Amino acid sequence: MALRDSMTGHETKNYSIEELVDAARVMRGYNLVALCAAGSGHAGGTLSIMDLAAALYLHAAEHDPANPAWPDRDRIIWSAGHKAPALYVSLGMAGFCPIEEVVTLRKLSSPFQGHPHWLKLPGVEVSTGSLGQGLSISVGMALAARIDSKKHKIFCLMGDGEQQEGQVWEAAMEAGHFHLDNIVAIVDCNRLQIDGWVKDVMEVEPLAAKYASFGWDVLHVDGHDMTQVVDALDRARAATGRPVVILAATVKGKGVSFMENAAGWHGKSPNREELAAALSELGLTERLPVDELLKKATHYQEEVDRRLEAKMPRFSRDYWWNAGGTMKVKMEPTRKGFGKALAENGGDGRVVCIGLDISGSITIADFYAGKPERARRWISMGIAEQSATSAAAGLAREGKLPVLGSYATFSAARNLDQVRVSICYSKLNVFIAGAHAGVSVGPDGATHQALEDMFAMMGLPNMVVVAPCDAVEARKSTQHLLLEHTGPKYIRFAREATPVVTGENTPFVFGKANAIRLRTEQADFAAAFETRLAEDYANEHEDLSIVACGPMVPEAMRAAWILKREFGYETRVLNLHTLKPIDEETIVRAARETGVVITAEEHQVGALAGRVSSILSASHELYGLPVITGAIGVKDRFGDSGAPWELVKELEVSAEHIAAKAMELMAVKKQGAPRLAMA
Ligand SMILES: Cc1ncc(C[n+]2csc(CCOP(=O)(O)OP(=O)(O)O)c2C)c(N)n1
């Protein structure tokens, strides 16, 4: 067993136990350097799984780095996609790719995405990142191997928190039912997840009894004892008749004293000093070319910067956020407004908040922070979005006001059928938070970037949808939805700090758009604009309108500034914080009064654009009038790893892109638009 030449079948390298131990140590080092260069990522879980990964890639699995698509190779499925850097250094150490290249981890267009993407890196079998899916993929691969009478094995790596996903148990049942003895599951039992100890967040033990009851053979190992790990993998490989699960007792952060058993190191990367301390503990200070590696990462980043700048629309000066001496703006993450409103309004005894193991960063934990009297109304459900969604429906049916939130990809997509049937069809009073939506999770990559959630949520009968434009509006809209709106409700907000463009006195009326007009350039960006409830706003015969929601509202405002400064155009910006019910009258009026309507959404283009188009095309007020339309949004592609503001440029959802589109449409308007032209 081991690395093979797929042409001759010969073993190309046979690692001794000592060599495997040493390889795992070096892999830990490269992993930490890559995390440091990335400035984000998961230190704890990559360190806990590293000995298992080394044994698997360098000893147990039969594969050929020179021929990653060898049909007879063993498959290794990284269900725990957030541990991707451990996968990458394993591939590097085995020879699938140069290990030093892993320092481009999490950077734009890198093959080393925040979560593994098989289309970007040979040796990665499938794309993962949404927990709980890998074992089902393994079942499919195992069944395919059986149909084709192939002898290879499918190894599937999972976390212990991940065992909370119901899909894992559907797959476990299937593997048992079909006696899939070509599957070897490995669970990295480090006992921690994001919100704390697994036993406190949502107990998964006894895992051995659970797997055994589904017809699996169970092996226990110390996941840091290489002899035990190698022995277990060899035994599992030889098993016949039943699938095998290896339950590996591990330590999160293993090998670096200050990271060991610390929940805080789950989704954190070391800074330069912490890296130096960690490498010293691992005895790698002299062994890894750290400066060279970090320089490599810097060069890659410089190339990214150059490429992005080259593709941006150009104007006579730089209008980027806070780039000049005037029009300065304060930045704050919209998520903070959500947490603040829960803290302020959570005293209502009906409010119940549901944690899905990402409670701190999405700010839902602010509901109970420092308020022990609310502890009874805080319910941790673990990484189990689907069941939690239906449980929220049950709470609502009993008169509670349940709030549940996660990354929007998991709270408004993973659980879509539960939202549809348990909540919307039943018209129950459940508040769903789609956190970290749009490109704002940046380096985590495409799996975590919700760019489709508005389609689904806006398409569901009985659901209302709000996408606040900043932290202040997030607070106001959360408060409204929580206590004043009864029924299914969805709020979409971002992770990254974005411009604060509203204040306490800015109108916020659910279902009613605001009209925003640039008056005069000022020291303070927000102060340069006047905002009114759109229905109170009198026509100023502007040249064009931009209809925006969420973080695209500040971008639309900045576009209005560019258009005025560069070309003298006056723009009516409409903040459509409420996407459902949508303010149809204001949209139609903008089309009638300005003749040019551009939609702007940080989402696959169409959720807003399609809705606005259908309103315009159905309006009898516009019959016979020329309306020129354009749409800014993500153009039918997945996101990528990269800094959030880089992704705004890469996915072409910046003010500069809106302004460029406006120029294109204004040229049509000036020529005298053909009747009912659509741009
Ligand atoms: C479906 C889904 N829900 C939530 C997340 C966010 N998330 C990433 S890692 C993680 C915790 C995983 O815990 P565990 O499986 O124990 O891994 P480890 O602690 O070893 O890193 C969560 C909740 C996700 N990636 N996928």
The ligand as an SDF file (V2000), in Angstrom:
LIG
                    3D

 26 27  0  0  0  0  0  0  0  0999 V2000
  -23.7340   23.0150    6.4130 C   0  0  0  0  0  0  0  0  0  0  0  0
  -22.7260   23.8630    7.1140 C   0  0  0  0  0  0  0  0  0  0  0  0
  -23.1210   24.5420    8.2150 N   0  0  0  0  0  0  0  0  0  0  0  0
  -22.2340   25.3430    8.8500 C   0  0  0  0  0  0  0  0  0  0  0  0
  -20.9480   25.4680    8.4020 C   0  0  0  0  0  0  0  0  0  0  0  0
  -19.9750   26.4070    9.1010 C   0  0  0  0  0  0  0  0  0  0  0  0
  -18.9250   25.6140    9.8090 N   0  0  0  0  0  0  0  0  0  0  0  0
  -17.7100   25.4340    9.3030 C   0  0  0  0  0  0  0  0  0  0  0  0
  -16.7190   24.5040   10.2680 S   0  0  0  0  0  0  0  0  0  0  0  0
  -17.9420   24.3310   11.4210 C   0  0  0  0  0  0  0  0  0  0  0  0
  -17.6940   23.5310   12.6650 C   0  0  0  0  0  0  0  0  0  0  0  0
  -17.2650   22.1540   12.3480 C   0  0  0  0  0  0  0  0  0  0  0  0
  -17.0060   21.4380   13.5020 O   0  0  0  0  0  0  0  0  0  0  0  0
  -16.2500   20.0570   13.4140 P   0  0  0  0  0  0  0  0  0  0  0  0
  -16.9060   19.1760   12.4140 O   0  0  0  0  0  0  0  0  0  0  0  0
  -16.1390   19.5070   14.7860 O   0  0  0  0  0  0  0  0  0  0  0  0
  -14.8450   20.4430   12.8130 O   0  0  0  0  0  0  0  0  0  0  0  0
  -13.5200   20.9000   13.6020 P   0  0  0  0  0  0  0  0  0  0  0  0
  -13.9450   21.3780   14.9410 O   0  0  0  0  0  0  0  0  0  0  0  0
  -12.6690   19.7080   13.7180 O   0  0  0  0  0  0  0  0  0  0  0  0
  -12.9020   21.9550   12.7630 O   0  0  0  0  0  0  0  0  0  0  0  0
  -19.1010   25.0090   11.0150 C   0  0  0  0  0  0  0  0  0  0  0  0
  -20.3500   25.0850   11.7800 C   0  0  0  0  0  0  0  0  0  0  0  0
  -20.5980   24.7480    7.2470 C   0  0  0  0  0  0  0  0  0  0  0  0
  -19.3770   24.8320    6.6960 N   0  0  0  0  0  0  0  0  0  0  0  0
  -21.4940   23.9260    6.6400 N   0  0  0  0  0  0  0  0  0  0  0  0
  1  2  1  0
  2  3  1  0
  2 26  2  0
  3  4  2  0
  4  5  1  0
  5  6  1  0
  5 24  2  0
  6  7  1  0
  7  8  2  0
  7 22  1  0
  8  9  1  0
  9 10  1  0
 10 11  1  0
 10 22  2  0
 11 12  1  0
 12 13  1  0
 13 14  1  0
 14 15  2  0
 14 16  1  0
 14 17  1  0
 17 18  1  0
 18 19  2  0
 18 20  1  0
 18 21  1  0
 22 23  1  0
 24 25  1  0
 24 26  1  0
M  CHG  1   7   1
M  END
$$$$
